[in-house]
């Protein structure tokens, strides 16, 4: 089933018991549409960044920038333009990555295999749990302006926490377990 930005906004408004919207500004100039428009993209990107949503993971091989870092590292790699958050390699104790100013500084080699969380803007690519989590986060964010109800605001936060817990459980079932990184104390003893 197709989902749109307006559908997500209306889900957030429904959580607050507020009137639905027909679109976002400039097509709909209602107070609710303006409130949704003010926070939708910011909260979408923040939610993608702070939780590891599988649908937003991307893989890319990067070439180094033409200019090397001034000191400490041999290579600098610019983040992809849609990168919200690079993910460190799993099970790598020797990873010497440093994140600075939307660049990855490293001595790891002249190419870099990067897994990252991407900015996903098409709601049809969103996971169903993400849609619900984003709507709950928007409801929490807009609650004061729309309802002036602390009770509804607390309910929206509880709903968000429940949805995130459910999403993490589903993710733990869907993903192959990752072995923990080797402990340096243990490997030094071997």
C-alpha positions as CSV (number, residue, x, y, z in Angstrom):
1,X,0.0,0.0,0.0
2,X,1.4,3.4,-1.0
3,X,2.1,5.9,1.7
4,X,2.8,9.6,1.4
5,X,4.2,12.4,3.5
6,X,0.6,13.6,4.1
7,X,-0.5,10.2,5.3
8,X,2.3,10.2,7.9
9,X,1.4,13.7,9.0
10,X,-2.3,12.7,9.3
11,X,-1.3,9.6,11.4
12,X,0.5,12.0,13.7
13,X,-2.5,14.3,13.9
14,X,-4.8,11.4,14.5
15,X,-2.6,10.4,17.5
16,X,-3.4,13.9,18.9
17,X,-7.1,13.8,18.0
18,X,-6.5,16.8,15.7
19,X,-8.1,17.6,12.3
20,X,-6.4,15.9,9.3
21,X,-4.8,17.9,6.4
22,X,-5.2,17.6,2.7
23,X,-1.6,18.5,1.9
24,X,1.4,20.4,3.0
25,X,2.0,24.2,2.4
26,X,1.5,25.9,0.0
27,X,-1.5,23.7,-1.0
28,X,-2.9,23.5,2.6
29,X,-2.3,26.6,4.8
30,X,-4.1,25.3,7.9
31,X,-2.3,25.5,11.3
32,X,-2.0,21.7,11.4
33,X,-0.4,21.6,7.9
34,X,2.1,24.3,8.9
35,X,3.0,22.4,12.1
36,X,3.5,19.2,10.2
37,X,5.6,21.0,7.5
38,X,7.8,22.6,10.1
39,X,8.9,19.4,11.6
40,X,8.5,16.5,9.1
41,X,11.8,16.6,7.2
42,X,13.9,17.4,10.3
43,X,12.3,14.6,12.4
44,X,12.5,12.1,9.5
45,X,16.2,12.7,9.1
46,X,16.8,12.6,12.9
47,X,14.8,9.4,13.3
48,X,16.8,7.8,10.4
49,X,20.1,8.9,12.0
50,X,19.5,7.9,15.6
51,X,18.2,4.4,15.0
52,X,19.6,1.7,12.6
53,X,16.7,1.3,10.2
54,X,17.6,-1.5,7.8
55,X,15.7,0.0,4.9
56,X,18.1,3.0,5.1
57,X,21.4,1.2,5.1
58,X,23.5,1.6,2.0
59,X,26.9,0.3,0.9
60,X,29.5,2.1,-1.2
61,X,33.2,1.9,-2.0
62,X,34.7,5.4,-1.7
63,X,37.8,6.8,-3.3
64,X,40.0,9.1,-1.2
65,X,39.7,12.9,-1.5
66,X,42.5,14.6,-3.5
67,X,43.7,16.4,-0.4
68,X,45.0,14.3,2.5
69,X,44.5,15.3,6.1
70,X,47.1,17.7,7.5
71,X,48.4,15.2,10.1
72,X,47.8,11.8,11.9
73,X,45.9,10.2,8.9
74,X,46.9,9.3,5.4
75,X,43.5,9.5,3.7
76,X,40.3,11.5,3.9
77,X,37.0,10.2,2.4
78,X,34.0,12.5,1.9
79,X,30.7,11.1,3.1
80,X,28.2,10.3,0.3
81,X,25.8,13.2,-0.3
82,X,22.8,11.2,1.2
83,X,24.8,10.0,4.2
84,X,23.2,10.8,7.6
85,X,25.5,8.6,9.6
86,X,28.4,6.4,8.7
87,X,28.5,3.0,10.5
88,X,31.8,1.7,11.8
89,X,32.9,-1.7,10.5
90,X,31.7,-4.5,12.8
91,X,34.2,-6.8,14.5
92,X,37.2,-4.5,13.7
93,X,39.4,-3.6,16.7
94,X,42.0,-2.2,14.4
95,X,39.6,0.4,12.8
96,X,41.3,3.8,13.1
97,X,38.5,5.8,11.6
98,X,37.9,9.4,12.8
99,X,34.8,11.3,11.7
100,X,35.4,15.0,11.1
101,X,33.4,17.6,9.2
102,X,31.5,15.0,7.1
103,X,34.7,13.2,6.3
104,X,36.2,9.9,7.4
105,X,39.9,10.1,8.2
106,X,41.8,6.9,8.2
107,X,45.0,5.0,7.5
108,X,43.1,1.9,6.4
109,X,43.9,2.1,2.6
110,X,43.3,3.9,-0.6
111,X,39.7,2.8,-0.9
112,X,37.1,2.6,1.8
113,X,34.1,0.1,2.0
114,X,31.4,2.1,3.8
115,X,28.1,1.1,5.2
116,X,26.0,4.1,6.2
117,X,22.5,5.3,7.0
118,X,21.1,7.2,4.0
119,X,18.6,10.0,3.8
120,X,15.5,8.3,2.4
121,X,12.9,10.7,1.2
122,X,10.4,8.5,-0.6
123,X,7.8,7.3,2.0
124,X,7.0,4.3,-0.2
125,X,10.5,3.0,0.8
126,X,9.9,3.4,4.6
127,X,9.5,0.4,6.8
128,X,6.0,0.3,8.4
129,X,7.5,0.6,11.9
130,X,9.4,3.7,10.8
131,X,6.2,5.3,9.5
132,X,4.5,4.7,12.9
133,X,7.6,5.9,14.8
134,X,8.0,9.0,12.8
135,X,4.3,9.8,13.2
136,X,4.6,9.3,17.0
137,X,7.7,11.5,17.2
138,X,5.8,14.2,15.2
139,X,2.8,13.9,17.4
140,X,5.1,14.4,20.5
141,X,6.8,17.4,18.8
142,X,3.6,19.1,17.6
143,X,1.5,18.4,20.7
144,X,2.0,21.6,22.6
145,X,1.3,23.8,19.6
146,X,-1.8,21.8,18.5
147,X,-3.4,20.5,21.7
148,X,-1.7,22.3,24.7
149,X,-2.2,18.9,26.4
150,X,0.7,17.5,28.5
151,X,-1.2,14.2,28.8
152,X,-1.4,13.8,25.0
153,X,2.3,14.7,24.8
154,X,3.2,12.0,27.4
155,X,1.0,9.5,25.5
156,X,2.8,10.3,22.2
157,X,6.2,9.7,23.8
158,X,5.0,6.4,25.3
159,X,3.7,5.4,21.9
160,X,7.1,6.3,20.3
161,X,9.0,4.3,23.0
162,X,6.8,1.3,22.4
163,X,7.1,1.4,18.7
164,X,10.9,1.7,18.8
165,X,11.1,-1.3,21.2
166,X,8.9,-3.3,18.9
167,X,11.1,-2.3,15.9
168,X,14.3,-3.3,17.7
169,X,12.8,-6.6,18.6
170,X,11.7,-7.2,14.9
171,X,15.2,-6.2,13.8
172,X,16.9,-8.6,16.2
173,X,14.8,-11.4,14.8
174,X,15.3,-10.5,11.2
175,X,19.1,-9.8,11.4
176,X,21.8,-12.4,11.6
177,X,23.5,-12.0,15.0
178,X,26.8,-10.3,14.9
179,X,29.7,-11.7,16.9
180,X,31.1,-9.3,19.4
181,X,34.4,-7.7,18.6
182,X,37.5,-9.6,20.0
183,X,38.5,-8.1,23.3
184,X,42.0,-6.6,23.1
185,X,42.9,-8.0,26.5
186,X,42.0,-11.5,25.3
187,X,43.7,-11.3,22.0
188,X,46.9,-9.9,23.6
189,X,47.0,-12.9,25.9
190,X,46.8,-15.4,22.9
